[in-house]
Amino acid sequence: MDAEKQLKKKFSPDISLLRNIPGWKDAPVPICMFGDYRALSWCCKPGSSLTFGFKCLRDEKLKEIGLSSEEFLRIKEEFSDKHGWDSDLTCFGNFSYCCMRNGGCSRRDAGFKEKYPDQTIEESKEKYYTIKKELANIILKAAKNQSLVKDYIEFNK
């Protein structure tokens, strides 16, 4: 049995909370829908008003893994700078705070058209989800409580 199969056998997140989306197989559903720690990559900007604020688990999950809101903001902002992801069209000013919705988001998808004008929306989403997977790993590697996230980092490879 190869190493990936062994890892997935030993460590198995709730498959009902995973989605296969273009560019990210076994992606977690958002934190507000009880996704695993990798789903912090979908989370909104701390300090902003949230449509689903009543069920937001972002701050609780950040505390569990030992990452402050300030560090989370820094990681997402630096990541956005690295990828040229700033966009006035998105809800929080860059794609690093955008959601998972594969069915579409009017603001995010308009931002895709501006950022990736030569790509179809499907190509843009695949690129977006692939890059979000990278962001998830960066967030988890920055966590102080590695015992909670180490299996997710391995699972996300």
N, CA, C and O of each residue as an XYZ file, in Angstrom:
628
protein
N       0.873     -1.195      0.000
C       0.000      0.000      0.000
C       0.901      1.234      0.000
O       1.812      1.334      0.822
N       0.655      2.165     -0.909
C       1.520      3.344     -0.957
C       1.260      4.262      0.240
O       0.261      4.110      0.944
N       2.160      5.204      0.461
C       2.102      6.068      1.649
C       0.807      6.870      1.724
O       0.244      7.031      2.807
N       0.320      7.383      0.572
C      -0.909      8.178      0.590
C      -2.102      7.344      1.044
O      -2.924      7.808      1.834
N      -2.194      6.113      0.544
C      -3.293      5.236      0.962
C      -3.188      4.897      2.441
O      -4.201      4.834      3.136
N      -1.967      4.676      2.930
C      -1.780      4.394      4.352
C      -2.215      5.577      5.201
O      -2.891      5.401      6.215
N      -1.827      6.792      4.790
C      -2.205      7.987      5.535
C      -3.714      8.146      5.553
O      -4.304      8.387      6.606
N      -4.343      8.011      4.390
C      -5.789      8.177      4.319
C      -6.513      7.098      5.112
O      -7.611      7.330      5.618
N      -5.905      5.913      5.224
C      -6.513      4.860      6.023
C      -6.388      5.203      7.512
O      -7.344      5.037      8.269
N      -5.230      5.674      7.924
C      -4.984      6.017      9.325
C      -5.771      7.266      9.725
O      -6.383      7.302     10.792
N      -5.752      8.270      8.883
C      -6.397      9.543      9.166
C      -7.496      9.742      8.147
O      -7.222      9.850      6.951
N      -8.721      9.792      8.598
C      -9.829      9.896      7.659
C     -10.849     10.922      8.143
O     -11.668     10.621      9.012
N     -10.804     12.144      7.579
C     -11.806     13.144      7.952
C     -13.198     12.695      7.491
O     -13.330     11.807      6.648
N     -14.202     13.308      8.043
C     -15.593     13.006      7.710
C     -15.831     13.301      6.228
O     -15.837     14.463      5.823
N     -16.025     12.264      5.423
C     -16.162     12.455      3.973
C     -17.411     13.236      3.592
O     -17.486     13.786      2.494
N     -18.392     13.290      4.489
C     -19.581     14.094      4.176
C     -19.271     15.584      4.203
O     -20.068     16.397      3.734
N     -18.104     15.946      4.756
C     -17.697     17.349      4.851
C     -16.572     17.683      3.863
O     -15.878     18.687      4.025
N     -16.397     16.845      2.850
C     -15.389     17.059      1.815
C     -16.068     17.198      0.464
O     -17.125     16.614      0.225
N     -15.458     17.969     -0.411
C     -15.973     18.150     -1.766
C     -14.825     18.015     -2.760
O     -13.707     18.454     -2.494
N     -15.107     17.415     -3.887
C     -14.141     17.378     -4.984
C     -14.486     18.525     -5.914
O     -15.491     18.494     -6.624
N     -13.645     19.524     -5.897
C     -13.847     20.702     -6.732
C     -12.651     20.823     -7.676
O     -11.589     20.268     -7.394
N     -12.803     21.524     -8.771
C     -11.681     21.645     -9.719
C     -10.440     22.203     -9.024
O     -10.485     23.285     -8.439
N      -9.335     21.462     -9.091
C      -8.088     21.942     -8.501
C      -7.872     21.549     -7.049
O      -6.808     21.825     -6.495
N      -8.859     20.908     -6.414
C      -8.684     20.515     -5.014
C      -9.585     19.332     -4.697
O     -10.757     19.495     -4.355
N      -9.015     18.134     -4.816
C      -9.739     16.917     -4.448
C      -9.822     16.849     -2.917
O      -8.851     17.160     -2.227
N     -10.957     16.451     -2.400
C     -11.186     16.338     -0.954
C     -11.033     17.679     -0.233
O     -10.473     17.740      0.862
N     -11.527     18.736     -0.844
C     -11.509     20.061     -0.208
C     -12.516     20.078      0.939
O     -13.573     19.454      0.846
N     -12.197     20.784      2.015
C     -13.144     20.865      3.128
C     -14.271     21.844      2.823
O     -14.073     22.845      2.134
N     -15.446     21.543      3.343
C     -16.519     22.540      3.276
C     -16.102     23.697      4.177
O     -15.189     23.529      4.984
N     -16.735     24.864      4.071
C     -16.359     26.005      4.915
C     -16.476     25.713      6.413
O     -17.243     24.846      6.833
N     -15.717     26.439      7.191
C     -15.724     26.309      8.653
C     -17.134     26.491      9.216
O     -17.529     25.776     10.137
N     -17.893     27.441      8.668
C     -19.252     27.683      9.178
C     -20.204     26.523      8.865
O     -21.326     26.474      9.369
N     -19.743     25.602      8.034
C     -20.518     24.385      7.731
C     -19.823     23.165      8.344
O     -20.081     22.026      7.952
N     -18.930     23.427      9.320
C     -18.227     22.408     10.097
C     -17.093     21.724      9.354
O     -16.772     20.568      9.628
N     -16.481     22.443      8.408
C     -15.314     21.926      7.712
C     -14.110     21.848      8.638
O     -14.099     22.449      9.712
N     -13.102     21.106      8.215
C     -11.898     20.941      9.033
C     -11.016     22.199      8.959
O     -11.364     23.174      8.293
N      -9.889     22.160      9.643
C      -9.029     23.345      9.767
C      -8.541     23.898      8.425
O      -8.267     25.094      8.320
N      -8.429     23.060      7.413
C      -8.010     23.542      6.092
C      -8.992     24.573      5.546
O      -8.633     25.414      4.722
N     -10.235     24.499      6.016
C     -11.287     25.399      5.540
C     -11.084     26.842      6.000
O     -11.821     27.733      5.578
N     -10.103     27.079      6.853
C      -9.790     28.467      7.217
C      -9.401     29.265      5.968
O      -9.483     30.493      5.965
N      -8.983     28.575      4.921
C      -8.643     29.264      3.677
C      -9.864     29.920      3.044
O      -9.713     30.843      2.243
N     -11.085     29.463      3.388
C     -12.315     30.055      2.842
C     -12.822     31.204      3.711
O     -13.686     31.965      3.274
N     -12.311     31.343      4.914
C     -12.910     32.261      5.888
C     -12.777     33.736      5.526
O     -11.825     34.176      4.882
N     -13.793     34.476      5.983
C     -13.877     35.921      5.770
C     -12.847     36.666      6.606
O     -12.181     36.087      7.464
N     -12.735     37.919      6.347
C     -11.782     38.790      7.022
C     -12.258     39.101      8.443
O     -13.370     39.596      8.626
N     -11.424     38.813      9.454
C     -11.792     39.165     10.821
C     -12.056     40.665     10.956
O     -11.382     41.488     10.336
N     -13.041     40.998     11.768
C     -13.391     42.392     12.001
C     -14.410     42.938     11.019
O     -14.811     44.097     11.122
N     -14.832     42.122     10.073
C     -15.827     42.549      9.078
C     -17.182     41.951      9.431
O     -17.264     40.890     10.050
N     -18.244     42.646      9.027
C     -19.568     42.095      9.281
C     -19.776     40.896      8.361
O     -19.326     40.885      7.215
N     -20.461     39.898      8.883
C     -20.644     38.648      8.163
C     -22.121     38.341      7.982
O     -22.917     38.530      8.902
N     -22.480     37.876      6.820
C     -23.860     37.472      6.565
C     -24.252     36.327      7.491
O     -25.357     36.317      8.034
N     -23.355     35.368      7.671
C     -23.646     34.211      8.507
C     -22.864     34.278      9.820
O     -22.422     33.247     10.329
N     -22.693     35.465     10.363
C     -21.914     35.661     11.579
C     -22.394     34.833     12.753
O     -21.596     34.467     13.617
N     -23.675     34.533     12.801
C     -24.237     33.763     13.915
C     -23.695     32.331     13.958
O     -23.754     31.681     15.002
N     -23.171     31.837     12.838
C     -22.626     30.483     12.850
C     -21.142     30.433     12.471
O     -20.620     29.375     12.121
N     -20.483     31.566     12.543
C     -19.066     31.637     12.206
C     -18.236     30.964     13.302
O     -18.361     31.289     14.482
N     -17.403     30.040     12.895
C     -16.529     29.315     13.822
C     -15.058     29.679     13.627
O     -14.178     29.068     14.233
N     -14.795     30.676     12.780
C     -13.423     31.049     12.438
C     -12.579     31.323     13.676
O     -11.516     30.727     13.845
N     -13.043     32.222     14.545
C     -12.228     32.616     15.691
C     -12.012     31.455     16.655
O     -10.939     31.325     17.244
N     -13.017     30.620     16.814
C     -12.893     29.428     17.667
C     -11.837     28.480     17.102
O     -11.008     27.961     17.850
N     -11.862     28.250     15.793
C     -10.902     27.345     15.153
C      -9.492     27.932     15.164
O      -8.519     27.202     15.354
N      -9.376     29.239     14.963
C      -8.056     29.881     15.054
C      -7.483     29.706     16.456
O      -6.299     29.408     16.612
N      -8.316     29.890     17.470
C      -7.861     29.726     18.857
C      -7.412     28.280     19.106
O      -6.386     28.048     19.746
N      -8.175     27.319     18.602
C      -7.821     25.910     18.791
C      -6.443     25.594     18.227
O      -5.663     24.873     18.850
N      -6.146     26.129     17.060
C      -4.852     25.800     16.445
C      -3.733     26.747     16.885
O      -2.582     26.580     16.482
N      -4.072     27.738     17.710
C      -3.053     28.638     18.235
C      -2.590     29.694     17.249
O      -1.400     29.995     17.158
N      -3.542     30.255     16.512
C      -3.223     31.302     15.544
C      -4.098     32.511     15.852
O      -5.320     32.389     15.934
N      -3.487     33.660     16.020
C      -4.247     34.873     16.333
C      -4.929     35.412     15.076
O      -4.534     35.094     13.954
N      -5.949     36.223     15.281
C      -6.622     36.876     14.155
C      -5.646     37.746     13.380
O      -5.723     37.835     12.154
N      -4.726     38.390     14.096
C      -3.733     39.254     13.442
C      -2.802     38.439     12.537
O      -2.484     38.856     11.423
N      -2.374     37.280     13.027
C      -1.503     36.422     12.226
C      -2.265     35.877     11.009
O      -1.716     35.798      9.910
N      -3.510     35.510     11.214
C      -4.370     35.033     10.139
C      -4.506     36.114      9.057
O      -4.375     35.826      7.868
N      -4.767     37.346      9.475
C      -4.854     38.471      8.530
C      -3.543     38.660      7.778
O      -3.538     38.838      6.560
N      -2.440     38.619      8.503
C      -1.118     38.804      7.881
C      -0.879     37.744      6.815
O      -0.443     38.057      5.707
N      -1.166     36.478      7.155
C      -0.953     35.377      6.214
C      -1.792     35.590      4.954
O      -1.291     35.470      3.836
N      -3.070     35.907      5.148
C      -3.953     36.070      3.990
C      -3.566     37.286      3.143
O      -3.625     37.228      1.914
N      -3.174     38.374      3.786
C      -2.782     39.580      3.047
C      -1.478     39.344      2.275
O      -1.376     39.729      1.111
N      -0.486     38.717      2.908
C       0.774     38.420      2.220
C       0.543     37.454      1.068
O       1.142     37.592      0.002
N      -0.329     36.476      1.287
C      -0.651     35.516      0.234
C      -1.304     36.218     -0.951
O      -0.986     35.937     -2.106
N      -2.212     37.126     -0.652
C      -2.879     37.892     -1.705
C      -1.868     38.721     -2.485
O      -1.923     38.774     -3.714
N      -0.947     39.367     -1.778
C       0.095     40.154     -2.447
C       0.939     39.271     -3.371
O       1.242     39.654     -4.501
N       1.315     38.088     -2.879
C       2.151     37.161     -3.650
C       1.471     36.756     -4.962
O       2.134     36.603     -5.988
N       0.159     36.587     -4.921
C      -0.569     36.099     -6.093
C      -1.287     37.202     -6.876
O      -2.004     36.919     -7.836
N      -1.091     38.459     -6.467
C      -1.776     39.549     -7.154
C      -3.287     39.420     -7.044
O      -4.017     39.665     -8.004
N      -3.742     39.032     -5.863
C      -5.154     38.720     -5.647
C      -5.985     39.880     -5.124
O      -7.162     39.681     -4.825
N      -5.445     41.054     -5.002
C      -6.262     42.190     -4.562
C      -7.306     42.487     -5.628
O      -7.012     42.456     -6.823
N      -8.529     42.776     -5.187
C      -9.603     43.089     -6.123
C     -10.700     43.859     -5.397
O     -11.241     43.395     -4.393
N     -11.015     45.023     -5.912
C     -12.110     45.817     -5.347
C     -13.462     45.154     -5.599
O     -14.460     45.531     -4.985
N     -13.501     44.191     -6.478
C     -14.763     43.519     -6.807
C     -15.158     42.476     -5.756
O     -16.337     42.144     -5.631
N     -14.185     41.959     -5.004
C     -14.491     40.934     -4.006
C     -14.967     41.569     -2.700
O     -14.733     42.750     -2.440
N     -15.631     40.764     -1.898
C     -16.243     41.264     -0.658
C     -15.255     41.909      0.314
O     -15.569     42.933      0.921
N     -14.077     41.327      0.468
C     -13.136     41.811      1.466
C     -11.831     42.323      0.865
O     -10.816     42.412      1.557
N     -11.861     42.658     -0.420
C     -10.714     43.310     -1.041
C      -9.703     42.399     -1.697
O      -8.813     42.880     -2.398
N      -9.809     41.091     -1.493
C      -8.942     40.168     -2.212
C      -9.499     38.753     -2.173
O     -10.345     38.414     -1.345
N      -9.001     37.946     -3.087
C      -9.511     36.582     -3.240
C      -9.162     35.667     -2.075
O      -9.788     34.618     -1.920
N      -8.193     36.025     -1.258
C      -7.822     35.136     -0.153
C      -8.946     34.997      0.872
O      -8.943     34.052      1.660
N      -9.903     35.920      0.873
C     -11.045     35.836      1.785
C     -12.292     35.274      1.114
O     -13.320     35.116      1.772
N     -12.226     34.972     -0.165
C     -13.407     34.509     -0.900
C     -13.796     33.090     -0.516
O     -12.999     32.318      0.017
N     -15.039     32.779     -0.805
C     -15.655     31.527     -0.389
C     -15.357     30.367     -1.329
O     -14.640     30.497     -2.322
N     -15.932     29.245     -0.976
C     -15.765     28.008     -1.713
C     -16.766     27.856     -2.858
O     -16.502     27.098     -3.792
N     -17.866     28.524     -2.820
C     -18.988     28.273     -3.741
C     -18.552     27.896     -5.151
O     -18.035     28.728     -5.897
N     -18.765     26.651     -5.499
C     -18.445     26.198     -6.847
C     -19.554     26.595     -7.815
O     -19.321     26.716     -9.018
N     -20.759     26.797     -7.288
C     -21.888     27.178     -8.130
C     -21.856     28.625     -8.579
O     -22.656     29.031     -9.421
N     -20.949     29.399     -8.031
C     -20.796     30.778     -8.460
C     -21.006     31.793     -7.358
O     -21.779     31.575     -6.425
N     -20.316     32.887     -7.478
C     -20.441     34.041     -6.596
C     -20.281     35.256     -7.503
O     -19.253     35.408     -8.164
N     -21.277     36.106     -7.536
C     -21.260     37.212     -8.496
C     -20.040     38.122     -8.330
O     -19.454     38.556     -9.322
N     -19.658     38.411     -7.097
C     -18.517     39.313     -6.886
C     -17.194     38.622     -7.186
O     -16.345     39.171     -7.888
N     -17.024     37.425     -6.655
C     -15.778     36.686     -6.898
C     -15.606     36.399     -8.385
O     -14.527     36.607     -8.940
N     -16.662     35.923     -9.026
C     -16.567     35.557    -10.436
C     -16.322     36.775    -11.335
O     -15.642     36.659    -12.355
N     -16.863     37.927    -10.971
C     -16.558     39.163    -11.703
C     -15.073     39.510    -11.530
O     -14.419     39.984    -12.459
N     -14.563     39.263    -10.327
C     -13.136     39.469    -10.078
C     -12.274     38.541    -10.910
O     -11.210     38.934    -11.388
N     -12.739     37.284    -11.086
C     -12.016     36.341    -11.940
C     -11.905     36.873    -13.362
O     -10.845     36.799    -13.983
N     -13.002     37.406    -13.865
C     -13.001     37.910    -15.249
C     -11.999     39.038    -15.415
O     -11.367     39.170    -16.463
N     -11.856     39.851    -14.373
C     -10.887     40.948    -14.412
C      -9.459     40.421    -14.241
O      -8.550     40.853    -14.951
N      -9.260     39.493    -13.306
C      -7.922     38.973    -12.999
C      -7.412     38.020    -14.076
O      -6.233     38.052    -14.430
N      -8.299     37.173    -14.596
C      -7.926     36.155    -15.574
C      -8.765     36.318    -16.847
O      -9.581     35.449    -17.156
N      -8.581     37.404    -17.580
C      -9.465     37.707    -18.723
C      -9.409     36.694    -19.867
O     -10.360     36.591    -20.641
N      -8.326     35.958    -19.982
C      -8.191     35.003    -21.081
C      -8.625     33.587    -20.703
O      -8.451     32.652    -21.484
N      -9.193     33.431    -19.496
C      -9.616     32.107    -19.054
C     -11.136     32.045    -18.933
O     -11.801     33.054    -18.696
N     -11.667     30.838    -19.102
C     -13.088     30.632    -18.851
C     -13.312     30.684    -17.345
O     -12.350     30.617    -16.579
N     -14.545     30.802    -16.914
C     -14.839     30.809    -15.477
C     -14.415     29.477    -14.853
O     -13.959     29.449    -13.710
N     -14.560     28.387    -15.587
C     -14.151     27.074    -15.075
C     -12.633     27.010    -14.885
O     -12.154     26.480    -13.883
N     -11.884     27.546    -15.840
C     -10.424     27.580    -15.716
C     -10.003     28.478    -14.555
O      -9.070     28.154    -13.820
N     -10.691     29.601    -14.394
C     -10.390     30.522    -13.293
C     -10.658     29.867    -11.950
O      -9.862     30.007    -11.021
N     -11.774     29.152    -11.839
C     -12.107     28.482    -10.579
C     -11.098     27.384    -10.254
O     -10.709     27.218     -9.098
N     -10.679     26.644    -11.257
C      -9.687     25.596    -10.998
C      -8.390     26.207    -10.475
O      -7.794     25.696     -9.526
N      -7.962     27.285    -11.090
C      -6.752     27.973    -10.627
C      -6.954     28.486     -9.195
O      -6.088     28.310     -8.339
N      -8.100     29.117     -8.946
C      -8.449     29.656     -7.625
C      -8.416     28.564     -6.560
O      -7.803     28.745     -5.508
N      -9.065     27.437     -6.821
C      -9.122     26.365     -5.825
C      -7.751     25.741     -5.588
O      -7.427     25.372     -4.459
N      -6.946     25.619     -6.637
C      -5.589     25.097     -6.488
C      -4.764     26.027     -5.593
O      -4.025     25.566     -4.723
N      -4.893     27.319     -5.809
C      -4.149     28.295     -5.012
C      -4.694     28.340     -3.583
O      -3.921     28.520     -2.642
N      -6.001     28.180     -3.401
C      -6.586     28.144     -2.053
C      -6.057     26.951     -1.262
O      -5.867     27.048     -0.050
N      -5.821     25.836     -1.932
C      -5.247     24.659     -1.262
C      -3.859     25.008     -0.714
O      -3.500     24.616      0.396
N      -3.095     25.742     -1.504
C      -1.780     26.212     -1.065
C      -1.932     27.120      0.164
O      -1.165     27.005      1.120
N      -2.906     28.008      0.135
C      -3.160     28.894      1.281
C      -3.509     28.089      2.525
O      -3.043     28.410      3.618
N      -4.311     27.062      2.375
C      -4.672     26.221      3.520
C      -3.425     25.646      4.179
O      -3.313     25.644      5.405
N      -2.493     25.161      3.374
C      -1.262     24.602      3.925
C      -0.437     25.650      4.657
O       0.137     25.362      5.707
N      -0.371     26.847      4.121
C       0.390     27.919      4.775
C      -0.229     28.260      6.132
O       0.487     28.427      7.119
N      -1.546     28.362      6.179
C      -2.234     28.651      7.442
C      -1.945     27.554      8.457
O      -1.614     27.842      9.607
N      -2.069     26.297      8.039
C      -1.859     25.186      8.973
C      -0.409     25.087      9.437
O      -0.153     24.758     10.596
N       0.529     25.365      8.557
C       1.943     25.310      8.954
C       2.297     26.422      9.934
O       3.268     26.300     10.681
N       1.521     27.504      9.940
C       1.757     28.609     10.875
C       1.124     28.363     12.239
O       1.407     29.090     13.190
N       0.276     27.353     12.345
C      -0.417     27.063     13.604
C       0.578     26.706     14.694
O       1.572     26.025     14.439
N       0.313     27.162     15.898
C       1.165     26.843     17.046
C       0.863     25.435     17.561
O       1.757     24.758     18.070
N      -0.372     24.997     17.435
C      -0.785     23.679     17.921
C      -0.729     22.676     16.769
O      -1.756     22.282     16.216
N       0.483     22.277     16.424
C       0.688     21.378     15.289
C       0.064     19.995     15.487
O      -0.232     19.306     14.511
N      -0.135     19.589     16.730
C      -0.728     18.275     16.961
C      -2.143     18.189     16.392
O      -2.587     17.102     16.021
N      -2.855     19.304     16.316
C      -4.207     19.311     15.768
C      -4.230     19.353     14.241
O      -5.199     18.902     13.629
N      -3.199     19.877     13.630
C      -3.242     20.113     12.181
C      -2.315     19.236     11.352
O      -2.458     19.190     10.130
N      -1.378     18.546     11.971
C      -0.362     17.819     11.202
C      -0.967     16.799     10.244
O      -0.486     16.657      9.120
N      -2.007     16.089     10.664
C      -2.629     15.110      9.769
C      -3.328     15.784      8.596
O      -3.350     15.243      7.491
N      -3.900     16.963      8.830
C      -4.555     17.700      7.738
C      -3.550     18.200      6.722
O      -3.836     18.224      5.525
N      -2.370     18.601      7.188
C      -1.307     19.037      6.278
C      -0.909     17.871      5.373
O      -0.791     18.032      4.159
N      -0.703     16.699      5.972
C      -0.340     15.516      5.191
C      -1.459     15.114      4.241
O      -1.194     14.769      3.089
N      -2.687     15.151      4.699
C      -3.851     14.781      3.900
C      -4.008     15.717      2.706
O      -4.499     15.309      1.653
N      -3.597     16.953      2.869
C      -3.784     17.994      1.855
C      -2.726     17.968      0.758
O      -2.819     18.734     -0.201
N      -1.721     17.101      0.882
C      -0.637     17.063     -0.138
C      -1.148     16.576     -1.462
O      -0.384     16.481     -2.422
